[in-house]
Amino acid sequence: MFRWLLGLILLFCILLFILIGYTISSAPKGYQGEYEESRTGRIEAGQVRYVKNTLHYIPVEALGQPQSLSDGTHINLYFDKNGKVVASENADELNRLTQFGVILAVAAMGGMALALMVFAVAARKTFGKPWFIWLESIKSG
């Protein structure tokens, strides 16, 4: 029983580390190219509205984003040193992917905590019983 439970706990630990590593490594990091600054804009009536000292509008098709994006969608804009847009990305989609990874990692940690609680209860009732009796004898003096 002990080896089976210990193996199960170790398997959960390994899976948790793999899952967290995968989540962190696959998290979207945004545009990886060269740029001087970035701004976040919102789509309004087929144009991306952003503020860079003053209010600016850029047509969505000029950014290479799909026309099907709805109003209110957030777009990350990346500018070169001359102030021209070098890249854009859908910020809402990046946030959704990050949230999914965080939810997945939290669910895995919750499963691991549950497995540890089951392990503690099983240990107290089975193979760890002498250990708990010894600890109680120390506490009672």
Accessible surface in RSA format (square Angstrom, percent):
REM  Atomic radii and reference values for relative SASA: ProtOr
REM  Chains: A
REM  Algorithm: Lee & Richards
REM  Probe-radius: 1.40
REM  Slices: 20
REM RES _ NUM      All-atoms   Total-Side   Main-Chain    Non-polar    All polar
REM                ABS   REL    ABS   REL    ABS   REL    ABS   REL    ABS   REL
RES MET A   1   136.44  70.7  88.37  58.5  48.07 114.4  69.65  59.2  66.78  88.5
RES PHE A   2    88.81  44.4  86.35  53.5   2.46   6.4  86.35  52.4   2.46   7.0
RES ARG A   3   207.23  87.0 196.77 100.3  10.46  24.9  70.30  96.1 136.93  83.0
RES TRP A   4   162.63  65.3 149.60  72.4  13.03  30.6 128.35  68.4  34.28  55.6
RES LEU A   5     7.41   4.1   7.41   5.3   0.00   0.0   7.41   5.2   0.00   0.0
RES LEU A   6    66.86  37.2  66.86  47.8   0.00   0.0  66.86  47.0   0.00   0.0
RES GLY A   7    37.03  45.7   0.00   N/A  37.03  45.7  30.66  84.1   6.36  14.2
RES LEU A   8    62.14  34.6  57.33  41.0   4.81  12.1  60.35  42.4   1.79   4.8
RES ILE A   9    15.68   8.9  15.68  11.7   0.00   0.0  15.68  11.3   0.00   0.0
RES LEU A  10    96.11  53.5  96.11  68.8   0.00   0.0  96.11  67.5   0.00   0.0
RES LEU A  11    93.00  51.8  91.11  65.2   1.89   4.7  92.51  65.0   0.49   1.3
RES PHE A  12    74.76  37.4  72.76  45.1   2.00   5.2  72.76  44.1   2.00   5.7
RES CYS A  13    34.64  26.2  34.31  38.3   0.32   0.8   7.94  20.1  26.69  28.8
RES ILE A  14    97.18  55.3  95.94  71.5   1.24   3.0  97.12  69.9   0.06   0.2
RES LEU A  15    91.64  51.0  89.21  63.8   2.44   6.1  89.47  62.8   2.17   5.8
RES LEU A  16    25.31  14.1  23.16  16.6   2.16   5.4  24.79  17.4   0.53   1.4
RES PHE A  17   144.99  72.5 135.87  84.2   9.12  23.7 136.67  82.9   8.32  23.8
RES ILE A  18   108.75  61.9 100.90  75.2   7.85  18.9 107.30  77.3   1.45   3.9
RES LEU A  19    43.58  24.3  42.08  30.1   1.50   3.8  43.51  30.6   0.07   0.2
RES ILE A  20    46.36  26.4  46.36  34.5   0.00   0.0  46.36  33.4   0.00   0.0
RES GLY A  21    35.75  44.1   0.00   N/A  35.75  44.1  32.44  89.0   3.31   7.4
RES TYR A  22   139.68  65.2 133.53  76.0   6.15  16.0  93.87  70.5  45.81  56.5
RES THR A  23    16.10  11.4  12.80  13.0   3.30   7.9  14.62  19.6   1.48   2.2
RES ILE A  24   117.33  66.8 111.23  82.9   6.10  14.7 113.96  82.1   3.37   9.1
RES SER A  25    76.69  64.8  54.38  72.6  22.31  51.4  47.94 102.1  28.75  40.3
RES SER A  26    61.58  52.0  32.62  43.5  28.96  66.7  31.21  66.5  30.37  42.5
RES ALA A  27    33.07  30.4  25.79  39.8   7.28  16.6  29.83  42.0   3.24   8.6
RES PRO A  28    40.85  29.8  11.92  10.9  28.93 105.1  22.80  18.8  18.04 112.1
RES LYS A  29   135.32  66.0  96.91  59.5  38.41  91.5  98.50  88.7  36.82  39.2
RES GLY A  30    22.33  27.5   0.00   N/A  22.33  27.5   8.69  23.8  13.64  30.6
RES TYR A  31    71.33  33.3  56.94  32.4  14.38  37.4  41.46  31.2  29.86  36.8
RES GLN A  32   136.19  76.2 100.42  73.4  35.77  85.2  62.56 133.2  73.63  55.8
RES GLY A  33    34.53  42.6   0.00   N/A  34.53  42.6  23.03  63.2  11.49  25.7
RES GLU A  34   159.39  91.5 148.11 112.0  11.28  26.9  66.54 128.7  92.85  75.8
RES TYR A  35    92.33  43.1  63.71  36.2  28.62  74.5  28.66  21.5  63.67  78.5
RES GLU A  36   120.48  69.2  90.13  68.2  30.35  72.3  15.89  30.7 104.59  85.4
RES GLU A  37    59.88  34.4  54.74  41.4   5.14  12.2  26.71  51.7  33.17  27.1
RES SER A  38    52.19  44.1  36.08  48.1  16.12  37.1   3.29   7.0  48.90  68.5
RES ARG A  39    82.84  34.8  76.12  38.8   6.71  16.0  19.29  26.4  63.55  38.5
RES THR A  40    80.14  57.0  52.42  53.1  27.72  66.1  29.77  40.0  50.37  76.2
RES GLY A  41     3.14   3.9   0.00   N/A   3.14   3.9   3.14   8.6   0.00   0.0
RES ARG A  42   103.52  43.5 102.80  52.4   0.71   1.7  20.58  28.1  82.94  50.3
RES ILE A  43     2.05   1.2   2.03   1.5   0.02   0.0   2.03   1.5   0.02   0.0
RES GLU A  44    48.12  27.6  45.02  34.1   3.11   7.4  23.98  46.4  24.14  19.7
RES ALA A  45    92.79  85.3  60.35  93.1  32.44  73.8  73.27 103.2  19.52  51.7
RES GLY A  46    36.58  45.1   0.00   N/A  36.58  45.1  27.43  75.3   9.15  20.5
RES GLN A  47    71.06  39.7  71.06  51.9   0.00   0.0  10.07  21.4  60.99  46.3
RES VAL A  48     0.03   0.0   0.03   0.0   0.00   0.0   0.03   0.0   0.00   0.0
RES ARG A  49    85.48  35.9  82.13  41.9   3.34   8.0   6.67   9.1  78.81  47.8
RES TYR A  50    17.55   8.2  13.99   8.0   3.56   9.3   3.56   2.7  13.99  17.2
RES VAL A  51    86.13  56.7  77.19  69.9   8.94  21.5  77.19  67.1   8.94  24.2
RES LYS A  52    35.75  17.4  31.79  19.5   3.96   9.4  24.79  22.3  10.96  11.7
RES ASN A  53   145.58 100.4 105.52 102.0  40.06  96.5  32.31  77.8 113.27 109.5
RES THR A  54    86.03  61.2  79.56  80.7   6.47  15.4  75.09 100.9  10.94  16.5
RES LEU A  55    86.17  48.0  59.77  42.8  26.39  66.4  59.77  42.0  26.39  71.0
RES HIS A  56    66.77  36.5  62.81  43.7   3.96  10.1  42.52  43.8  24.25  28.2
RES TYR A  57   105.77  49.4  78.37  44.6  27.40  71.3  56.10  42.2  49.67  61.2
RES ILE A  58    27.24  15.5  26.76  19.9   0.48   1.2  27.24  19.6   0.00   0.0
RES PRO A  59    52.21  38.0  52.21  47.6   0.00   0.0  52.21  43.1   0.00   0.0
RES VAL A  60     4.05   2.7   4.05   3.7   0.00   0.0   4.05   3.5   0.00   0.0
RES GLU A  61   110.40  63.4  90.05  68.1  20.35  48.5  52.95 102.4  57.45  46.9
RES ALA A  62    74.33  68.3  31.77  49.0  42.56  96.8  44.17  62.2  30.16  79.9
RES LEU A  63    25.05  13.9   3.49   2.5  21.55  54.2   8.76   6.2  16.28  43.8
RES GLY A  64    68.12  84.0   0.00   N/A  68.12  84.0  35.86  98.4  32.26  72.2
RES GLN A  65    25.90  14.5  18.84  13.8   7.06  16.8   0.80   1.7  25.10  19.0
RES PRO A  66    76.65  55.9  64.60  58.9  12.05  43.8  76.30  63.0   0.35   2.2
RES GLN A  67   116.44  65.1  90.23  65.9  26.21  62.4  62.71 133.5  53.74  40.8
RES SER A  68   102.95  87.0  65.29  87.1  37.66  86.8  57.66 122.8  45.29  63.4
RES LEU A  69    37.31  20.8  23.02  16.5  14.29  35.9  25.07  17.6  12.24  32.9
RES SER A  70    77.12  65.2  66.51  88.8  10.61  24.4  49.70 105.8  27.41  38.4
RES ASP A  71    98.26  68.8  73.64  73.3  24.62  58.2  30.65  72.1  67.61  67.4
RES GLY A  72    32.01  39.5   0.00   N/A  32.01  39.5  22.33  61.3   9.68  21.7
RES THR A  73    13.69   9.7  11.34  11.5   2.36   5.6   4.74   6.4   8.96  13.5
RES HIS A  74    71.93  39.3  71.93  50.0   0.00   0.0  49.29  50.8  22.65  26.4
RES ILE A  75     0.00   0.0   0.00   0.0   0.00   0.0   0.00   0.0   0.00   0.0
RES ASN A  76    26.93  18.6  26.93  26.0   0.00   0.0   3.38   8.1  23.54  22.8
RES LEU A  77     0.00   0.0   0.00   0.0   0.00   0.0   0.00   0.0   0.00   0.0
RES TYR A  78    14.38   6.7  14.38   8.2   0.00   0.0   3.60   2.7  10.78  13.3
RES PHE A  79     0.37   0.2   0.37   0.2   0.00   0.0   0.37   0.2   0.00   0.0
RES ASP A  80    39.28  27.5  35.58  35.4   3.70   8.7  18.13  42.7  21.14  21.1
RES LYS A  81   170.78  83.3 137.32  84.3  33.45  79.7  83.35  75.0  87.43  93.1
RES ASN A  82   115.65  79.8  81.43  78.7  34.21  82.4  21.12  50.8  94.52  91.4
RES GLY A  83    32.68  40.3   0.00   N/A  32.68  40.3  13.55  37.2  19.13  42.8
RES LYS A  84   142.80  69.7 137.99  84.7   4.81  11.5  86.24  77.6  56.56  60.2
RES VAL A  85    47.29  31.1  18.78  17.0  28.51  68.7  18.78  16.3  28.51  77.3
RES VAL A  86    65.14  42.9  31.37  28.4  33.77  81.4  38.13  33.1  27.01  73.3
RES ALA A  87    21.08  19.4  10.51  16.2  10.57  24.0  21.08  29.7   0.00   0.0
RES SER A  88    22.07  18.6   0.50   0.7  21.57  49.7   0.58   1.2  21.49  30.1
RES GLU A  89    31.39  18.0  28.86  21.8   2.53   6.0  19.12  37.0  12.26  10.0
RES ASN A  90    31.34  21.6  26.32  25.4   5.02  12.1  11.30  27.2  20.04  19.4
RES ALA A  91     9.30   8.5   8.95  13.8   0.35   0.8   9.21  13.0   0.09   0.2
RES ASP A  92    40.76  28.6  37.08  36.9   3.68   8.7  15.81  37.2  24.95  24.9
RES GLU A  93    72.02  41.3  72.02  54.5   0.00   0.0  31.14  60.2  40.88  33.4
RES LEU A  94    38.85  21.6  38.56  27.6   0.29   0.7  38.85  27.3   0.00   0.0
RES ASN A  95    83.44  57.5  82.24  79.5   1.20   2.9  15.54  37.4  67.90  65.6
RES ARG A  96   134.14  56.3 131.00  66.8   3.15   7.5  65.15  89.0  68.99  41.8
RES LEU A  97    90.80  50.6  83.44  59.7   7.36  18.5  83.78  58.8   7.03  18.9
RES THR A  98    57.53  40.9  54.83  55.6   2.70   6.4  48.81  65.6   8.72  13.2
RES GLN A  99   112.59  63.0 109.36  79.9   3.23   7.7  33.18  70.6  79.41  60.2
RES PHE A 100   130.12  65.1 127.29  78.8   2.83   7.4 129.55  78.5   0.57   1.6
RES GLY A 101    10.34  12.8   0.00   N/A  10.34  12.8  10.34  28.4   0.00   0.0
RES VAL A 102    83.76  55.1  82.25  74.5   1.50   3.6  83.76  72.8   0.00   0.0
RES ILE A 103   117.03  66.6 114.34  85.2   2.69   6.5 116.40  83.8   0.63   1.7
RES LEU A 104    59.57  33.2  58.00  41.5   1.57   3.9  59.33  41.7   0.24   0.6
RES ALA A 105    13.20  12.1  13.20  20.4   0.00   0.0  13.20  18.6   0.00   0.0
RES VAL A 106    87.33  57.5  85.74  77.6   1.59   3.8  85.74  74.5   1.59   4.3
RES ALA A 107    64.98  59.7  44.69  69.0  20.29  46.2  55.40  78.0   9.58  25.4
RES ALA A 108    23.12  21.3   7.26  11.2  15.86  36.1  18.80  26.5   4.32  11.4
RES MET A 109    91.21  47.2  86.39  57.2   4.82  11.5  53.85  45.8  37.36  49.5
RES GLY A 110    40.48  49.9   0.00   N/A  40.48  49.9  33.97  93.2   6.51  14.6
RES GLY A 111    32.45  40.0   0.00   N/A  32.45  40.0  27.66  75.9   4.79  10.7
RES MET A 112    16.68   8.6  15.49  10.3   1.19   2.8  15.88  13.5   0.81   1.1
RES ALA A 113    47.05  43.3  42.14  65.0   4.91  11.2  45.87  64.6   1.17   3.1
RES LEU A 114   108.97  60.7 108.88  77.9   0.09   0.2 108.88  76.5   0.09   0.2
RES ALA A 115    11.80  10.9   3.92   6.1   7.88  17.9  10.53  14.8   1.27   3.4
RES LEU A 116    85.33  47.5  81.35  58.2   3.98  10.0  81.65  57.3   3.68   9.9
RES MET A 117   115.56  59.8 110.76  73.3   4.80  11.4  76.54  65.1  39.02  51.7
RES VAL A 118    82.97  54.6  80.07  72.5   2.89   7.0  82.51  71.7   0.46   1.2
RES PHE A 119    43.04  21.5  42.47  26.3   0.57   1.5  43.03  26.1   0.01   0.0
RES ALA A 120    52.31  48.1  47.78  73.7   4.53  10.3  51.92  73.1   0.39   1.0
RES VAL A 121    94.33  62.1  93.60  84.7   0.73   1.7  94.33  82.0   0.00   0.0
RES ALA A 122    17.52  16.1  11.55  17.8   5.97  13.6  17.39  24.5   0.13   0.4
RES ALA A 123    10.82   9.9  10.82  16.7   0.00   0.0  10.82  15.2   0.00   0.0
RES ARG A 124   129.20  54.2 124.57  63.5   4.63  11.0  34.75  47.5  94.45  57.2
RES LYS A 125   144.62  70.6 125.31  76.9  19.32  46.0  74.29  66.9  70.33  74.9
RES THR A 126    57.32  40.8  39.36  39.9  17.95  42.8  48.85  65.6   8.47  12.8
RES PHE A 127    69.21  34.6  37.87  23.5  31.34  81.6  50.38  30.5  18.83  53.9
RES GLY A 128     9.41  11.6   0.00   N/A   9.41  11.6   9.41  25.8   0.00   0.0
RES LYS A 129   111.88  54.6 111.88  68.6   0.00   0.0  56.58  50.9  55.29  58.9
RES PRO A 130    93.18  67.9  84.82  77.3   8.36  30.4  88.97  73.5   4.21  26.2
RES TRP A 131   144.93  58.2 139.91  67.7   5.02  11.8 128.06  68.3  16.87  27.4
RES PHE A 132    52.23  26.1  51.83  32.1   0.40   1.0  52.03  31.5   0.20   0.6
RES ILE A 133   108.77  61.9 105.80  78.8   2.97   7.2 107.72  77.6   1.05   2.8
RES TRP A 134   131.21  52.7 127.37  61.7   3.84   9.0 105.98  56.5  25.23  40.9
RES LEU A 135    56.01  31.2  55.78  39.9   0.24   0.6  55.78  39.2   0.24   0.6
RES GLU A 136    99.12  56.9  97.25  73.6   1.87   4.5  43.96  85.0  55.16  45.0
RES SER A 137    59.90  50.6  46.99  62.7  12.91  29.7  43.73  93.1  16.17  22.7
RES ILE A 138    97.74  55.6  79.10  58.9  18.64  44.9  85.24  61.4  12.50  33.9
RES LYS A 139   157.87  77.0 120.17  73.7  37.71  89.8  82.29  74.1  75.58  80.5
RES SER A 140   101.98  86.2  58.71  78.4  43.27  99.7  53.81 114.6  48.17  67.5
RES GLY A 141    97.73 120.5   0.00   N/A  97.73 120.5  48.52 133.1  49.21 110.2
END  Absolute sums over single chains surface
CHAIN  1 A     9857.5       8062.7       1794.9       6482.1       3375.4
END  Absolute sums over all chains
TOTAL          9857.5       8062.7       1794.9       6482.1       3375.4
